[in-house]
Amino acid sequence: METIPSNGAFRAAMAAVPVIAIVRLPSAADAVAVAAAVHAGGIRLIEVTLTTDGALPSVGAMREAGLDGLVVGVGTVRTAADARRAVDAGAEYLVTPTTRLDVVETAREAAVPVFCGGLTPTELELAHQAGADYVKLFPASAVGPRYLREVLAPLPELKVVPTGGMNATNIPEFRDSGAVGVGVGSALVDPAVVDKGGWSELERRAGSLVAAWQG
C-alpha cells in the first residue's frame, strides 16, 4: 500500500479553514468542476464518498487539477478493503460514517489521516483511543451543539468534527461548542445545483461557509 506524503498539506488545510466539502452525488463526472468551485470559495478540503459512482478515479483527477492547496479525501469508508482501495487511488485522508476500528488501523499503517465516525461518547472515545486523528460526530444535526459541549466536558481531548446537517447558520454554534472543524454535504454540494452546472453558486456557498467558520 502506497503511503501518501501529504500530511503537511492536510494539517495546513485543517489549521486554516477546517470546512470539508462532501461530494455525495450520483456520479463523480463533475468532481473536478465541483472542486474548482469550492476551492474558489476558499475551501481546501474535499471529500468524495464511495457512494458516488466513479469516486476513486475522481480522486486523482481532482488532485491533478492544479488547485493550490486542495486536499482530497475519500468518505463512507466502511471496511479495511475500502480504505486500502482509497489510499491506492490517492486519497489524502479517510472518513468513516461509523466507528470502524479496522479502517483506523489501516489508515495508521498507511500514514493517512482518518476521521472516524461516532455518535455516542463511548464510540467517539473508542475511535480516539484507537488512533483516529479526528472523530466525526454524525449525524450532528440529531444531537446539536449542546450535546457536543456536554460530551467534551469529560472528554476534552477529543478533536470533534460535526457532520450531517451543517450549514452557515449552525456552524458558529458548533464551533463555539468545541468543534475543531465541520463536514458539509448537501448545504454546499447540492446535487440539483451540480446538475445545472451552477459553479458560481457553489463558490458563493463555499464562501459563506468559510465566513461562518471564521466569523
C-alpha positions as CSV (number, residue, x, y, z in Angstrom):
1,M,0.0,0.0,0.0
2,E,1.4,3.4,-1.0
3,T,1.9,6.0,1.7
4,I,0.7,9.4,0.6
5,P,3.2,12.0,1.8
6,S,0.5,14.7,2.1
7,N,0.0,15.1,5.9
8,G,1.7,18.6,5.8
9,A,-0.9,19.9,3.3
10,F,-3.7,18.2,5.2
11,R,-2.6,19.8,8.5
12,A,-2.2,23.2,6.9
13,A,-5.7,23.0,5.4
14,M,-7.2,21.9,8.7
15,A,-5.4,24.7,10.5
16,A,-6.5,27.4,8.0
17,V,-10.2,26.6,7.2
18,P,-11.4,23.3,8.6
19,V,-14.5,23.1,6.5
20,I,-14.8,19.9,4.5
21,A,-16.8,19.9,1.3
22,I,-18.5,16.5,1.0
23,V,-19.2,15.3,-2.5
24,R,-22.1,12.7,-2.4
25,L,-23.5,12.7,-5.9
26,P,-25.0,10.1,-8.3
27,S,-21.8,10.4,-10.4
28,A,-18.3,11.9,-9.9
29,A,-18.3,13.1,-13.6
30,D,-18.3,16.8,-12.4
31,A,-16.0,16.3,-9.5
32,V,-13.2,18.5,-10.9
33,A,-15.6,21.3,-11.6
34,V,-17.1,21.0,-8.1
35,A,-13.6,21.0,-6.6
36,A,-12.7,24.1,-8.6
37,A,-15.8,25.9,-7.5
38,V,-15.5,25.2,-3.7
39,H,-11.8,25.9,-4.0
40,A,-12.5,29.3,-5.5
41,G,-14.8,29.9,-2.5
42,G,-12.0,29.3,0.0
43,I,-12.4,25.6,0.9
44,R,-9.3,23.4,0.7
45,L,-10.6,20.1,1.9
46,I,-12.9,18.0,-0.3
47,E,-14.2,14.5,0.4
48,V,-15.7,12.3,-2.3
49,T,-17.9,9.5,-0.8
50,L,-17.7,5.9,-2.0
51,T,-21.4,6.0,-2.6
52,T,-20.6,8.3,-5.5
53,D,-20.2,6.4,-8.8
54,G,-16.7,6.9,-10.0
55,A,-15.4,8.2,-6.7
56,L,-12.0,6.6,-6.7
57,P,-11.0,7.7,-10.3
58,S,-12.1,11.2,-9.4
59,V,-9.5,11.4,-6.6
60,G,-6.6,11.5,-9.0
61,A,-8.4,13.9,-11.3
62,M,-9.1,16.4,-8.6
63,R,-5.5,16.1,-7.3
64,E,-4.1,16.7,-10.7
65,A,-6.4,19.7,-11.4
66,G,-3.8,22.3,-10.3
67,L,-5.9,23.7,-7.4
68,D,-3.4,25.1,-5.0
69,G,-3.6,23.6,-1.5
70,L,-6.5,21.3,-2.3
71,V,-6.5,18.1,-0.2
72,V,-8.7,15.3,-1.4
73,G,-10.1,12.6,0.8
74,V,-12.5,9.6,0.5
75,G,-15.5,9.2,2.7
76,T,-18.0,6.5,3.5
77,V,-15.1,4.2,4.1
78,R,-16.6,1.2,5.9
79,T,-14.0,-1.6,5.6
80,A,-10.3,-2.1,5.6
81,A,-10.5,-3.1,2.0
82,D,-12.3,0.2,1.2
83,A,-9.5,2.0,3.0
84,R,-6.8,0.3,1.0
85,R,-8.5,1.0,-2.3
86,A,-9.0,4.6,-1.4
87,V,-5.3,5.0,-0.4
88,D,-4.2,3.3,-3.6
89,A,-6.3,5.7,-5.5
90,G,-4.5,8.7,-3.9
91,A,-6.8,9.6,-1.0
92,E,-5.0,12.0,1.3
93,Y,-7.3,11.3,4.2
94,L,-10.2,8.9,5.0
95,V,-13.6,9.4,6.6
96,T,-15.8,6.7,8.1
97,P,-19.6,7.1,8.9
98,T,-19.4,4.8,11.9
99,T,-16.8,3.6,14.4
100,R,-14.7,1.3,12.2
101,L,-11.5,0.4,14.0
102,D,-10.3,-1.7,11.1
103,V,-10.3,1.4,9.0
104,V,-8.5,3.4,11.6
105,E,-5.8,0.7,11.8
106,T,-5.4,0.6,8.0
107,A,-5.1,4.4,7.9
108,R,-2.5,4.3,10.6
109,E,-0.5,1.7,8.7
110,A,-0.7,3.8,5.5
111,A,0.2,7.0,7.4
112,V,-3.0,8.7,6.1
113,P,-5.1,10.9,8.5
114,V,-8.5,9.5,9.4
115,F,-11.8,10.9,10.7
116,C,-13.7,8.1,12.4
117,G,-17.4,8.5,12.9
118,G,-19.4,8.0,16.0
119,L,-22.4,9.4,17.9
120,T,-22.2,8.3,21.5
121,P,-19.5,9.3,23.9
122,T,-18.3,5.7,24.0
123,E,-18.0,5.5,20.2
124,L,-16.2,8.8,20.0
125,E,-13.7,7.9,22.8
126,L,-13.1,4.4,21.3
127,A,-12.3,5.9,17.9
128,H,-9.9,8.4,19.6
129,Q,-8.2,5.7,21.6
130,A,-7.8,3.6,18.5
131,G,-5.7,6.3,16.9
132,A,-8.2,8.3,14.8
133,D,-6.8,11.8,14.1
134,Y,-10.3,13.3,14.4
135,V,-13.7,11.9,15.5
136,K,-16.6,12.7,13.3
137,L,-19.8,13.4,15.2
138,F,-22.5,12.0,12.9
139,P,-25.3,12.8,12.5
140,A,-24.6,16.1,14.3
141,S,-28.0,17.6,13.5
142,A,-29.7,14.9,15.5
143,V,-28.0,16.0,18.7
144,G,-26.9,19.6,18.3
145,P,-24.3,21.9,19.8
146,R,-25.3,21.4,23.4
147,Y,-24.7,17.7,23.0
148,L,-21.2,18.4,21.8
149,R,-20.4,20.7,24.7
150,E,-21.6,18.0,27.2
151,V,-19.5,15.3,25.5
152,L,-16.4,17.5,25.6
153,A,-16.8,18.4,29.2
154,P,-15.4,15.0,30.4
155,L,-13.6,14.2,27.2
156,P,-11.8,17.4,26.3
157,E,-9.1,15.6,24.3
158,L,-11.4,14.7,21.5
159,K,-11.0,16.5,18.2
160,V,-14.6,16.6,17.0
161,V,-15.7,17.4,13.5
162,P,-19.5,17.5,13.4
163,T,-21.1,16.3,10.1
164,G,-24.7,15.9,9.0
165,G,-26.9,18.9,8.7
166,M,-24.1,21.5,8.9
167,N,-24.9,24.9,7.3
168,A,-23.8,28.6,7.6
169,T,-26.3,29.1,10.4
170,N,-25.3,26.4,12.8
171,I,-21.6,26.2,12.1
172,P,-20.8,29.1,14.5
173,E,-22.8,27.3,17.3
174,F,-20.9,24.1,16.8
175,R,-17.5,25.9,16.6
176,D,-18.2,27.7,19.8
177,S,-19.2,24.4,21.4
178,G,-15.8,23.0,20.8
179,A,-15.8,21.6,17.2
180,V,-12.4,21.8,15.5
181,G,-13.9,21.6,12.0
182,V,-17.1,20.6,10.2
183,G,-18.1,18.5,7.3
184,V,-20.7,20.0,4.9
185,G,-22.7,18.0,2.4
186,S,-25.9,19.0,0.6
187,A,-25.9,22.5,2.0
188,L,-22.8,23.0,-0.2
189,V,-22.6,20.4,-2.9
190,D,-26.3,20.2,-3.7
191,P,-26.9,17.6,-6.5
192,A,-29.5,19.9,-8.1
193,V,-27.0,22.8,-8.3
194,V,-24.3,20.5,-9.7
195,D,-26.8,19.0,-12.2
196,K,-27.3,22.6,-13.6
197,G,-23.7,23.4,-13.6
198,G,-24.2,26.1,-11.0
199,W,-20.5,26.6,-10.3
200,S,-20.8,30.2,-9.2
201,E,-23.5,29.2,-6.7
202,L,-21.2,26.5,-5.3
203,E,-18.4,29.1,-5.0
204,R,-20.8,31.5,-3.2
205,R,-22.0,28.8,-0.8
206,A,-18.4,27.8,-0.1
207,G,-17.5,31.4,0.7
208,S,-20.5,31.7,3.1
209,L,-19.4,28.6,4.9
210,V,-15.9,29.8,5.3
211,A,-17.1,33.1,6.6
212,A,-19.4,31.3,9.1
213,W,-16.5,29.4,10.5
214,Q,-14.2,32.3,10.6
215,G,-16.8,34.7,11.9
